Amino acid sequence: MSKEQKFISQELRFEFEDNEILHIDNGSIKIHTALAKDQFGIERIYHKLINEQKVQPESIVSHLVGNQILVIAARGVEIFLHQRDEEDKQVPANSLELWNLEKPYITGNQSDAVYVAKFQGDDMTFLVQYLHPNSVSSHHRHHKATEHFFSPCGTEHGYIWLNQYKTIPIIGHRAIGPEDPHMVFALSKPVVSFILQNTDEFEHDPTGLERASIEFLNSQVVDAGLYPIT
């Protein structure tokens, strides 16, 4: 069982337990998140959070994302669910926000990526990103932070097109450094990834380069010997 904690900064650290449950801790805020495929998976994650992380059962939320269930809990921050059929409401300060796929959070910037969870504050940004099949994010970089991607085991993973020449599968934990231009993409199946940055100023800084087509990116995956992966 993997229990190694990794420090992003002096205050911010994470543990990706068994490449399944992401635990984030910055001293004042803790966020725990995982994906489940069925009720058995939900119950197993609940058991781990309650018995090993000492999370109160009432603070755990199960949130449908496509055909998977996002299980998320937080301490030191409130969880706020945006309703798909309601107008945007005033979000309480220091909230971890959840959206539905029918009305997700988007950043624009010529990106197909959408988000179903977001927290920004206390020098960190946490996101749950959803990519529809054959979709591509914008071509961008992050000047102020390293971007950490987490792909839970047993789920479909996406890919990173890095520095216009390298294809990286998002398996387990991947980190993209400041100034590294990149795109994230999914092939034939939807992809859910967790994202963590050591800044509360989450920005996509456009590179000014045109987005690659999904056909080109698919060819790069094949050329790199990464597709198909079973």
Secondary structure, DSSP 4 states (H G I P E B T S, - for coil): -----EESSSS-EEEEETTTEEEEE-SS-EEEEEEESSHHHHHHHHHHHHHTS---GGGEEEEEETTEEEEEEEESSEEEEPPTTS---PPPSSEEEE-BTTB-B---TT---EEEEEEEETTEEEEEEEE-TT-B---EE-TT--EEEEE-TTS---EEEETTTEEEE--EEEEE-TT--EEEE--SS-EEEEEEES-S----EE-SPPPPPHHHHHHHHHHTT--S--
